[in-house]
Amino acid sequence: MILFDTCTLLWLSSDQARLSQAAVSAWENSSDRRYLSAISIFEIAQKVASKKLSLPQTLSKWRQELARLFSLEEIPVNSSVAIKAAALPPIHKDPFDRLIIATALIHKLTIVTCDEKIIQYPRLKTLW
């Protein structure tokens, strides 16, 4: 079971050449359940609102289409994830990534990421 981080979600939707072969294989493998964290949608919404990112359609439609095209299930952020994120070692200071890491740890998911700081977390499974 895999969880895409925010960058890999964006690349999955618009620039698949930036994905590693292992990342491409992860979403092509129909036996793996694939997830996205609701915090990634919030992070993307922040980038869209600040004009650092533009999408080809509204964020809501983009998210629905992304989930449909790549069979992604959304995992909400809840208090267990928030508590776990706050308790993580201070390797990564980005709150979005800390919540994604906590989500993966709680749900026993492998994160598809190229982020060097995420990869450093102990007991976290990553794929790139």
N, CA, C and O atoms as a GROMACS GRO file, in nm:
protein
  512
    1MET      N    1   0.085  -0.116   0.000
    1MET     CA    2   0.000   0.000   0.000
    1MET      C    3   0.090   0.123   0.000
    1MET      O    4   0.186   0.132   0.077
    2ILE      N    5   0.059   0.216  -0.088
    2ILE     CA    6   0.145   0.331  -0.106
    2ILE      C    7   0.070   0.463  -0.086
    2ILE      O    8  -0.050   0.473  -0.111
    3LEU      N    9   0.146   0.563  -0.041
    3LEU     CA   10   0.094   0.698  -0.020
    3LEU      C   11   0.183   0.792  -0.101
    3LEU      O   12   0.305   0.792  -0.083
    4PHE      N   13   0.124   0.869  -0.188
    4PHE     CA   14   0.200   0.965  -0.268
    4PHE      C   15   0.216   1.094  -0.189
    4PHE      O   16   0.120   1.146  -0.132
    5ASP      N   17   0.340   1.147  -0.186
    5ASP     CA   18   0.357   1.279  -0.124
    5ASP      C   19   0.309   1.384  -0.223
    5ASP      O   20   0.272   1.353  -0.336
    6THR      N   21   0.309   1.508  -0.180
    6THR     CA   22   0.249   1.614  -0.262
    6THR      C   23   0.319   1.632  -0.396
    6THR      O   24   0.253   1.645  -0.499
    7CYS      N   25   0.451   1.633  -0.396
    7CYS     CA   26   0.523   1.649  -0.524
    7CYS      C   27   0.493   1.535  -0.620
    7CYS      O   28   0.471   1.558  -0.739
    8THR      N   29   0.494   1.413  -0.569
    8THR     CA   30   0.469   1.301  -0.660
    8THR      C   31   0.325   1.302  -0.712
    8THR      O   32   0.300   1.256  -0.823
    9LEU      N   33   0.232   1.352  -0.633
    9LEU     CA   34   0.094   1.367  -0.682
    9LEU      C   35   0.090   1.465  -0.799
    9LEU      O   36   0.026   1.440  -0.901
   10LEU      N   37   0.159   1.577  -0.783
   10LEU     CA   38   0.161   1.677  -0.890
   10LEU      C   39   0.228   1.622  -1.015
   10LEU      O   40   0.179   1.644  -1.126
   11TRP      N   41   0.337   1.552  -0.997
   11TRP     CA   42   0.407   1.493  -1.113
   11TRP      C   43   0.324   1.382  -1.176
   11TRP      O   44   0.322   1.369  -1.298
   12LEU      N   45   0.256   1.304  -1.094
   12LEU     CA   46   0.170   1.199  -1.146
   12LEU      C   47   0.063   1.257  -1.238
   12LEU      O   48   0.030   1.198  -1.341
   13SER      N   49   0.011   1.373  -1.201
   13SER     CA   50  -0.097   1.433  -1.278
   13SER      C   51  -0.052   1.509  -1.401
   13SER      O   52  -0.127   1.522  -1.497
   14SER      N   53   0.073   1.561  -1.399
   14SER     CA   54   0.108   1.650  -1.510
   14SER      C   55   0.247   1.633  -1.570
   14SER      O   56   0.273   1.685  -1.678
   15ASP      N   57   0.337   1.563  -1.503
   15ASP     CA   58   0.474   1.554  -1.551
   15ASP      C   59   0.536   1.420  -1.512
   15ASP      O   60   0.633   1.415  -1.437
   16GLN      N   61   0.479   1.312  -1.563
   16GLN     CA   62   0.520   1.178  -1.521
   16GLN      C   63   0.666   1.146  -1.554
   16GLN      O   64   0.723   1.054  -1.497
   17ALA      N   65   0.726   1.222  -1.644
   17ALA     CA   66   0.868   1.201  -1.676
   17ALA      C   67   0.957   1.231  -1.556
   17ALA      O   68   1.070   1.182  -1.550
   18ARG      N   69   0.908   1.308  -1.460
   18ARG     CA   70   0.986   1.341  -1.340
   18ARG      C   71   0.981   1.229  -1.237
   18ARG      O   72   1.059   1.231  -1.141
   19LEU      N   73   0.893   1.132  -1.254
   19LEU     CA   74   0.882   1.021  -1.160
   19LEU      C   75   0.988   0.915  -1.189
   19LEU      O   76   1.027   0.894  -1.304
   20SER      N   77   1.034   0.851  -1.084
   20SER     CA   78   1.128   0.740  -1.101
   20SER      C   79   1.054   0.621  -1.161
   20SER      O   80   0.931   0.615  -1.159
   21GLN      N   81   1.130   0.527  -1.214
   21GLN     CA   82   1.067   0.406  -1.269
   21GLN      C   83   0.994   0.330  -1.159
   21GLN      O   84   0.887   0.273  -1.183
   22ALA      N   85   1.050   0.328  -1.038
   22ALA     CA   86   0.985   0.259  -0.926
   22ALA      C   87   0.852   0.327  -0.891
   22ALA      O   88   0.755   0.259  -0.858
   23ALA      N   89   0.848   0.459  -0.898
   23ALA     CA   90   0.724   0.532  -0.869
   23ALA      C   91   0.618   0.503  -0.974
   23ALA      O   92   0.501   0.482  -0.942
   24VAL      N   93   0.659   0.500  -1.100
   24VAL     CA   94   0.565   0.467  -1.209
   24VAL      C   95   0.512   0.326  -1.190
   24VAL      O   96   0.393   0.302  -1.204
   25SER      N   97   0.600   0.234  -1.158
   25SER     CA   98   0.559   0.095  -1.136
   25SER      C   99   0.462   0.084  -1.020
   25SER      O  100   0.370   0.002  -1.023
   26ALA      N  101   0.482   0.167  -0.917
   26ALA     CA  102   0.394   0.162  -0.799
   26ALA      C  103   0.251   0.196  -0.835
   26ALA      O  104   0.159   0.130  -0.787
   27TRP      N  105   0.230   0.297  -0.919
   27TRP     CA  106   0.091   0.329  -0.953
   27TRP      C  107   0.037   0.244  -1.065
   27TRP      O  108  -0.084   0.233  -1.081
   28GLU      N  109   0.125   0.182  -1.143
   28GLU     CA  110   0.077   0.093  -1.249
   28GLU      C  111   0.039  -0.045  -1.194
   28GLU      O  112  -0.040  -0.117  -1.255
   29ASN      N  113   0.095  -0.081  -1.079
   29ASN     CA  114   0.070  -0.212  -1.020
   29ASN      C  115  -0.071  -0.215  -0.961
   29ASN      O  116  -0.097  -0.153  -0.857
   30SER      N  117  -0.160  -0.285  -1.024
   30SER     CA  118  -0.300  -0.285  -0.982
   30SER      C  119  -0.324  -0.355  -0.849
   30SER      O  120  -0.431  -0.340  -0.790
   31SER      N  121  -0.226  -0.431  -0.800
   31SER     CA  122  -0.247  -0.501  -0.672
   31SER      C  123  -0.220  -0.410  -0.552
   31SER      O  124  -0.260  -0.442  -0.440
   32ASP      N  125  -0.153  -0.296  -0.572
   32ASP     CA  126  -0.126  -0.203  -0.463
   32ASP      C  127  -0.243  -0.106  -0.446
   32ASP      O  128  -0.293  -0.049  -0.543
   33ARG      N  129  -0.285  -0.088  -0.321
   33ARG     CA  130  -0.382   0.018  -0.293
   33ARG      C  131  -0.303   0.147  -0.287
   33ARG      O  132  -0.194   0.152  -0.232
   34ARG      N  133  -0.360   0.252  -0.344
   34ARG     CA  134  -0.291   0.381  -0.358
   34ARG      C  135  -0.368   0.490  -0.284
   34ARG      O  136  -0.491   0.499  -0.294
   35TYR      N  137  -0.293   0.573  -0.210
   35TYR     CA  138  -0.356   0.674  -0.126
   35TYR      C  139  -0.295   0.812  -0.149
   35TYR      O  140  -0.182   0.826  -0.196
   36LEU      N  141  -0.374   0.911  -0.112
   36LEU     CA  142  -0.325   1.048  -0.100
   36LEU      C  143  -0.377   1.099   0.034
   36LEU      O  144  -0.483   1.058   0.081
   37SER      N  145  -0.299   1.188   0.094
   37SER     CA  146  -0.341   1.249   0.220
   37SER      C  147  -0.417   1.377   0.192
   37SER      O  148  -0.382   1.452   0.101
   38ALA      N  149  -0.520   1.402   0.269
   38ALA     CA  150  -0.595   1.527   0.256
   38ALA      C  151  -0.504   1.647   0.276
   38ALA      O  152  -0.530   1.755   0.222
   39ILE      N  153  -0.397   1.630   0.353
   39ILE     CA  154  -0.305   1.742   0.375
   39ILE      C  155  -0.236   1.782   0.245
   39ILE      O  156  -0.200   1.898   0.228
   40SER      N  157  -0.216   1.689   0.154
   40SER     CA  158  -0.157   1.724   0.024
   40SER      C  159  -0.250   1.816  -0.054
   40SER      O  160  -0.204   1.908  -0.122
   41ILE      N  161  -0.378   1.792  -0.044
   41ILE     CA  162  -0.474   1.878  -0.112
   41ILE      C  163  -0.471   2.018  -0.050
   41ILE      O  164  -0.480   2.118  -0.122
   42PHE      N  165  -0.459   2.026   0.081
   42PHE     CA  166  -0.447   2.155   0.148
   42PHE      C  167  -0.319   2.227   0.103
   42PHE      O  168  -0.320   2.347   0.076
   43GLU      N  169  -0.208   2.153   0.096
   43GLU     CA  170  -0.081   2.213   0.054
   43GLU      C  171  -0.092   2.266  -0.090
   43GLU      O  172  -0.045   2.376  -0.120
   44ILE      N  173  -0.154   2.190  -0.177
   44ILE     CA  174  -0.173   2.234  -0.315
   44ILE      C  175  -0.266   2.356  -0.319
   44ILE      O  176  -0.242   2.449  -0.395
   45ALA      N  177  -0.371   2.354  -0.238
   45ALA     CA  178  -0.462   2.468  -0.232
   45ALA      C  179  -0.389   2.595  -0.189
   45ALA      O  180  -0.415   2.703  -0.242
   46GLN      N  181  -0.297   2.582  -0.094
   46GLN     CA  182  -0.218   2.697  -0.050
   46GLN      C  183  -0.132   2.750  -0.164
   46GLN      O  184  -0.121   2.872  -0.183
   47LYS      N  185  -0.072   2.661  -0.241
   47LYS     CA  186   0.013   2.702  -0.353
   47LYS      C  187  -0.070   2.768  -0.463
   47LYS      O  188  -0.026   2.865  -0.525
   48VAL      N  189  -0.189   2.716  -0.487
   48VAL     CA  190  -0.278   2.776  -0.587
   48VAL      C  191  -0.322   2.915  -0.541
   48VAL      O  192  -0.320   3.010  -0.619
   49ALA      N  193  -0.360   2.928  -0.415
   49ALA     CA  194  -0.406   3.056  -0.361
   49ALA      C  195  -0.296   3.163  -0.365
   49ALA      O  196  -0.324   3.282  -0.384
   50SER      N  197  -0.171   3.121  -0.346
   50SER     CA  198  -0.061   3.217  -0.347
   50SER      C  199  -0.001   3.236  -0.487
   50SER      O  200   0.100   3.303  -0.504
   51LYS      N  201  -0.066   3.175  -0.586
   51LYS     CA  202  -0.025   3.188  -0.727
   51LYS      C  203   0.111   3.123  -0.757
   51LYS      O  204   0.176   3.157  -0.856
   52LYS      N  205   0.155   3.030  -0.672
   52LYS     CA  206   0.280   2.957  -0.696
   52LYS      C  207   0.256   2.835  -0.783
   52LYS      O  208   0.350   2.772  -0.830
   53LEU      N  209   0.128   2.802  -0.803
   53LEU     CA  210   0.090   2.685  -0.880
   53LEU      C  211  -0.042   2.713  -0.948
   53LEU      O  212  -0.131   2.777  -0.891
   54SER      N  213  -0.055   2.666  -1.071
   54SER     CA  214  -0.185   2.674  -1.137
   54SER      C  215  -0.223   2.534  -1.183
   54SER      O  216  -0.138   2.452  -1.219
   55LEU      N  217  -0.350   2.510  -1.181
   55LEU     CA  218  -0.403   2.380  -1.222
   55LEU      C  219  -0.491   2.401  -1.346
   55LEU      O  220  -0.540   2.512  -1.368
   56PRO      N  221  -0.510   2.297  -1.427
   56PRO     CA  222  -0.589   2.311  -1.549
   56PRO      C  223  -0.739   2.326  -1.525
   56PRO      O  224  -0.815   2.355  -1.618
   57GLN      N  225  -0.782   2.305  -1.400
   57GLN     CA  226  -0.924   2.316  -1.364
   57GLN      C  227  -0.932   2.352  -1.216
   57GLN      O  228  -0.828   2.369  -1.152
   58THR      N  229  -1.050   2.364  -1.162
   58THR     CA  230  -1.062   2.395  -1.019
   58THR      C  231  -0.995   2.284  -0.938
   58THR      O  232  -0.986   2.170  -0.982
   59LEU      N  233  -0.951   2.320  -0.820
   59LEU     CA  234  -0.884   2.222  -0.735
   59LEU      C  235  -0.976   2.104  -0.706
   59LEU      O  236  -0.932   1.989  -0.708
   60SER      N  237  -1.101   2.130  -0.679
   60SER     CA  238  -1.196   2.024  -0.649
   60SER      C  239  -1.208   1.925  -0.766
   60SER      O  240  -1.204   1.804  -0.747
   61LYS      N  241  -1.224   1.979  -0.886
   61LYS     CA  242  -1.233   1.891  -1.003
   61LYS      C  243  -1.102   1.819  -1.029
   61LYS      O  244  -1.101   1.701  -1.065
   62TRP      N  245  -0.989   1.890  -1.010
   62TRP     CA  246  -0.858   1.829  -1.030
   62TRP      C  247  -0.839   1.710  -0.935
   62TRP      O  248  -0.794   1.604  -0.977
   63ARG      N  249  -0.875   1.729  -0.807
   63ARG     CA  250  -0.861   1.621  -0.708
   63ARG      C  251  -0.949   1.502  -0.744
   63ARG      O  252  -0.905   1.388  -0.735
   64GLN      N  253  -1.072   1.528  -0.784
   64GLN     CA  254  -1.163   1.420  -0.823
   64GLN      C  255  -1.109   1.343  -0.943
   64GLN      O  256  -1.113   1.220  -0.945
   65GLU      N  257  -1.059   1.415  -1.041
   65GLU     CA  258  -1.005   1.352  -1.161
   65GLU      C  259  -0.878   1.272  -1.130
   65GLU      O  260  -0.860   1.162  -1.181
   66LEU      N  261  -0.792   1.329  -1.047
   66LEU     CA  262  -0.670   1.260  -1.006
   66LEU      C  263  -0.704   1.128  -0.935
   66LEU      O  264  -0.648   1.024  -0.966
   67ALA      N  265  -0.796   1.135  -0.840
   67ALA     CA  266  -0.837   1.015  -0.766
   67ALA      C  267  -0.897   0.911  -0.860
   67ALA      O  268  -0.870   0.792  -0.846
   68ARG      N  269  -0.977   0.955  -0.955
   68ARG     CA  270  -1.040   0.863  -1.048
   68ARG      C  271  -0.938   0.800  -1.144
   68ARG      O  272  -0.937   0.678  -1.163
   69LEU      N  273  -0.854   0.882  -1.204
   69LEU     CA  274  -0.757   0.833  -1.302
   69LEU      C  275  -0.657   0.735  -1.243
   69LEU      O  276  -0.618   0.638  -1.308
   70PHE      N  277  -0.615   0.761  -1.120
   70PHE     CA  278  -0.509   0.680  -1.060
   70PHE      C  279  -0.558   0.593  -0.944
   70PHE      O  280  -0.478   0.539  -0.869
   71SER      N  281  -0.688   0.582  -0.931
   71SER     CA  282  -0.749   0.497  -0.826
   71SER      C  283  -0.691   0.528  -0.688
   71SER      O  284  -0.646   0.438  -0.616
   72LEU      N  285  -0.692   0.656  -0.652
   72LEU     CA  286  -0.638   0.700  -0.524
   72LEU      C  287  -0.749   0.714  -0.422
   72LEU      O  288  -0.854   0.773  -0.450
   73GLU      N  289  -0.726   0.660  -0.304
   73GLU     CA  290  -0.818   0.678  -0.192
   73GLU      C  291  -0.762   0.788  -0.103
   73GLU      O  292  -0.642   0.793  -0.076
   74GLU      N  293  -0.849   0.876  -0.056
   74GLU     CA  294  -0.804   0.986   0.028
   74GLU      C  295  -0.809   0.946   0.175
   74GLU      O  296  -0.906   0.887   0.222
   75ILE      N  297  -0.702   0.981   0.246
   75ILE     CA  298  -0.695   0.958   0.390
   75ILE      C  299  -0.706   1.093   0.460
   75ILE      O  300  -0.626   1.183   0.433
   76PRO      N  301  -0.804   1.110   0.549
   76PRO     CA  302  -0.818   1.239   0.618
   76PRO      C  303  -0.710   1.257   0.724
   76PRO      O  304  -0.647   1.161   0.769
   77VAL      N  305  -0.689   1.382   0.763
   77VAL     CA  306  -0.601   1.414   0.875
   77VAL      C  307  -0.689   1.417   0.999
   77VAL      O  308  -0.789   1.489   1.004
   78ASN      N  309  -0.652   1.338   1.099
   78ASN     CA  310  -0.729   1.336   1.224
   78ASN      C  311  -0.636   1.362   1.342
   78ASN      O  312  -0.516   1.386   1.324
   79SER      N  313  -0.690   1.358   1.461
   79SER     CA  314  -0.609   1.392   1.578
   79SER      C  315  -0.495   1.293   1.600
   79SER      O  316  -0.388   1.332   1.648
   80SER      N  317  -0.513   1.166   1.567
   80SER     CA  318  -0.404   1.068   1.581
   80SER      C  319  -0.286   1.105   1.491
   80SER      O  320  -0.170   1.095   1.531
   81VAL      N  321  -0.318   1.146   1.369
   81VAL     CA  322  -0.213   1.189   1.276
   81VAL      C  323  -0.145   1.315   1.327
   81VAL      O  324  -0.023   1.325   1.322
   82ALA      N  325  -0.222   1.410   1.377
   82ALA     CA  326  -0.165   1.534   1.429
   82ALA      C  327  -0.072   1.509   1.547
   82ALA      O  328   0.036   1.567   1.556
   83ILE      N  329  -0.114   1.422   1.638
   83ILE     CA  330  -0.032   1.389   1.755
   83ILE      C  331   0.096   1.320   1.713
   83ILE      O  332   0.204   1.352   1.763
   84LYS      N  333   0.086   1.225   1.622
   84LYS     CA  334   0.203   1.152   1.573
   84LYS      C  335   0.299   1.248   1.502
   84LYS      O  336   0.420   1.240   1.522
   85ALA      N  337   0.246   1.339   1.420
   85ALA     CA  338   0.330   1.435   1.348
   85ALA      C  339   0.408   1.524   1.445
   85ALA      O  340   0.526   1.553   1.423
   86ALA      N  341   0.342   1.567   1.551
   86ALA     CA  342   0.408   1.653   1.650
   86ALA      C  343   0.518   1.579   1.726
   86ALA      O  344   0.613   1.641   1.772
   87ALA      N  345   0.504   1.447   1.740
   87ALA     CA  346   0.600   1.366   1.816
   87ALA      C  347   0.717   1.316   1.732
   87ALA      O  348   0.809   1.254   1.786
   88LEU      N  349   0.716   1.340   1.603
   88LEU     CA  350   0.824   1.293   1.516
   88LEU      C  351   0.955   1.363   1.549
   88LEU      O  352   0.955   1.477   1.596
   89PRO      N  353   1.067   1.296   1.524
   89PRO     CA  354   1.196   1.363   1.541
   89PRO      C  355   1.203   1.486   1.448
   89PRO      O  356   1.138   1.488   1.344
   90PRO      N  357   1.280   1.587   1.486
   90PRO     CA  358   1.282   1.712   1.409
   90PRO      C  359   1.370   1.707   1.282
   90PRO      O  360   1.445   1.801   1.255
   91ILE      N  361   1.359   1.601   1.207
   91ILE     CA  362   1.435   1.588   1.082
   91ILE      C  363   1.379   1.684   0.977
   91ILE      O  364   1.454   1.749   0.905
   92HIS      N  365   1.249   1.691   0.970
   92HIS     CA  366   1.181   1.772   0.869
   92HIS      C  367   1.093   1.874   0.941
   92HIS      O  368   1.013   1.838   1.027
   93LYS      N  369   1.107   2.000   0.905
   93LYS     CA  370   1.028   2.104   0.972
   93LYS      C  371   0.901   2.139   0.896
   93LYS      O  372   0.816   2.210   0.950
   94ASP      N  373   0.886   2.091   0.775
   94ASP     CA  374   0.768   2.121   0.694
   94ASP      C  375   0.647   2.052   0.756
   94ASP      O  376   0.643   1.929   0.760
   95PRO      N  377   0.547   2.127   0.803
   95PRO     CA  378   0.432   2.064   0.869
   95PRO      C  379   0.350   1.974   0.775
   95PRO      O  380   0.294   1.874   0.820
   96PHE      N  381   0.343   2.009   0.647
   96PHE     CA  382   0.270   1.924   0.552
   96PHE      C  383   0.337   1.787   0.543
   96PHE      O  384   0.271   1.684   0.551
   97ASP      N  385   0.469   1.787   0.527
   97ASP     CA  386   0.541   1.660   0.514
   97ASP      C  387   0.536   1.581   0.644
   97ASP      O  388   0.527   1.458   0.641
   98ARG      N  389   0.543   1.648   0.757
   98ARG     CA  390   0.535   1.577   0.885
   98ARG      C  391   0.400   1.506   0.898
   98ARG      O  392   0.393   1.395   0.950
   99LEU      N  393   0.293   1.570   0.852
   99LEU     CA  394   0.160   1.507   0.857
   99LEU      C  395   0.152   1.390   0.759
   99LEU      O  396   0.088   1.289   0.789
  100ILE      N  397   0.214   1.402   0.645
  100ILE     CA  398   0.218   1.290   0.549
  100ILE      C  399   0.297   1.173   0.607
  100ILE      O  400   0.256   1.058   0.594
  101ILE      N  401   0.410   1.202   0.670
  101ILE     CA  402   0.491   1.098   0.734
  101ILE      C  403   0.410   1.028   0.843
  101ILE      O  404   0.408   0.906   0.850
  102ALA      N  405   0.345   1.106   0.928
  102ALA     CA  406   0.264   1.048   1.036
  102ALA      C  407   0.152   0.962   0.980
  102ALA      O  408   0.124   0.855   1.034
  103THR      N  409   0.089   1.006   0.873
  103THR     CA  410  -0.017   0.928   0.809
  103THR      C  411   0.038   0.793   0.763
  103THR      O  412  -0.025   0.690   0.785
  104ALA      N  413   0.154   0.796   0.700
  104ALA     CA  414   0.214   0.671   0.651
  104ALA      C  415   0.248   0.577   0.766
  104ALA      O  416   0.224   0.457   0.758
  105LEU      N  417   0.303   0.631   0.873
  105LEU     CA  418   0.339   0.547   0.988
  105LEU      C  419   0.216   0.486   1.053
  105LEU      O  420   0.215   0.367   1.084
  106ILE      N  421   0.114   0.565   1.073
  106ILE     CA  422  -0.008   0.514   1.138
  106ILE      C  423  -0.078   0.408   1.054
  106ILE      O  424  -0.125   0.308   1.107
  107HIS      N  425  -0.083   0.430   0.924
  107HIS     CA  426  -0.155   0.338   0.835
  107HIS      C  427  -0.066   0.232   0.771
  107HIS      O  428  -0.110   0.153   0.688
  108LYS      N  429   0.063   0.232   0.812
  108LYS     CA  430   0.160   0.134   0.762
  108LYS      C  431   0.170   0.137   0.609
  108LYS      O  432   0.161   0.034   0.542
  109LEU      N  433   0.190   0.258   0.557
  109LEU     CA  434   0.199   0.280   0.413
  109LEU      C  435   0.343   0.314   0.375
  109LEU      O  436   0.421   0.363   0.457
  110THR      N  437   0.377   0.286   0.251
  110THR     CA  438   0.504   0.326   0.194
  110THR      C  439   0.483   0.459   0.122
  110THR      O  440   0.392   0.471   0.040
  111ILE      N  441   0.566   0.559   0.152
  111ILE     CA  442   0.554   0.689   0.086
  111ILE      C  443   0.635   0.689  -0.043
  111ILE      O  444   0.752   0.653  -0.044
  112VAL      N  445   0.571   0.730  -0.152
  112VAL     CA  446   0.640   0.750  -0.278
  112VAL      C  447   0.690   0.895  -0.274
  112VAL      O  448   0.611   0.989  -0.282
  113THR      N  449   0.822   0.911  -0.263
  113THR     CA  450   0.881   1.044  -0.248
  113THR      C  451   1.027   1.045  -0.290
  113THR      O  452   1.096   0.943  -0.283
  114CYS      N  453   1.073   1.160  -0.334
  114CYS     CA  454   1.216   1.180  -0.359
  114CYS      C  455   1.275   1.275  -0.256
  114CYS      O  456   1.392   1.312  -0.266
  115ASP      N  457   1.196   1.316  -0.158
  115ASP     CA  458   1.239   1.412  -0.055
  115ASP      C  459   1.342   1.346   0.037
  115ASP      O  460   1.310   1.252   0.110
  116GLU      N  461   1.465   1.397   0.032
  116GLU     CA  462   1.575   1.340   0.110
  116GLU      C  463   1.549   1.343   0.262
  116GLU      O  464   1.594   1.254   0.334
  117LYS      N  465   1.478   1.443   0.310
  117LYS     CA  466   1.451   1.451   0.453
  117LYS      C  467   1.347   1.347   0.495
  117LYS      O  468   1.360   1.286   0.601
  118ILE      N  469   1.246   1.326   0.414
  118ILE     CA  470   1.145   1.224   0.445
  118ILE      C  471   1.210   1.087   0.453
  118ILE      O  472   1.178   1.008   0.542
  119ILE      N  473   1.299   1.059   0.362
  119ILE     CA  474   1.364   0.928   0.354
  119ILE      C  475   1.444   0.897   0.481
  119ILE      O  476   1.467   0.780   0.511
  120GLN      N  477   1.486   0.998   0.554
  120GLN     CA  478   1.568   0.980   0.675
  120GLN      C  479   1.491   0.929   0.797
  120GLN      O  480   1.554   0.887   0.894
  121TYR      N  481   1.359   0.932   0.795
  121TYR     CA  482   1.284   0.894   0.914
  121TYR      C  483   1.295   0.744   0.942
  121TYR      O  484   1.274   0.662   0.853
  122PRO      N  485   1.328   0.711   1.067
  122PRO     CA  486   1.336   0.568   1.103
  122PRO      C  487   1.198   0.501   1.098
  122PRO      O  488   1.096   0.564   1.125
  123ARG      N  489   1.198   0.376   1.065
  123ARG     CA  490   1.078   0.291   1.058
  123ARG      C  491   0.979   0.336   0.951
  123ARG      O  492   0.868   0.284   0.945
  124LEU      N  493   1.017   0.431   0.867
  124LEU     CA  494   0.931   0.477   0.758
  124LEU      C  495   0.974   0.409   0.629
  124LEU      O  496   1.091   0.412   0.591
  125LYS      N  497   0.878   0.348   0.563
  125LYS     CA  498   0.907   0.286   0.433
  125LYS      C  499   0.885   0.390   0.323
  125LYS      O  500   0.782   0.456   0.317
  126THR      N  501   0.986   0.402   0.237
  126THR     CA  502   0.977   0.495   0.126
  126THR      C  503   1.012   0.424  -0.004
  126THR      O  504   1.074   0.317  -0.005
  127LEU      N  505   0.970   0.485  -0.113
  127LEU     CA  506   0.996   0.430  -0.245
  127LEU      C  507   1.031   0.545  -0.337
  127LEU      O  508   0.960   0.645  -0.341
  128TRP      N  509   1.139   0.532  -0.410
  128TRP     CA  510   1.171   0.626  -0.514
  128TRP      C  511   1.257   0.554  -0.613
  128TRP      O  512   1.298   0.613  -0.714
   0.00000   0.00000   0.00000
